[in-house]
């Protein structure tokens, strides 16, 4: 049992675990999955997002402010 009202709320929380407060993970609109990135490659994330290590998944995801 968890405290999330919907699966979407749960996913939003877990997907953004790597991101700093106020930022969110970039979601691929076609798959609805977080965009994974390569920290060694420049521009592996969309504009206004940066490649960030996620300790929950032990991978890298694109994090950024959603209001830019």
Buried (B, 14 or more C-beta within 10 A) or exposed (E): EEEEEEEEEEBBEBBBEBBEEEBBBBBEEEEEEBBBBEEEEEEBBEEEBBBBEBEEBEEBBBBBEBEE
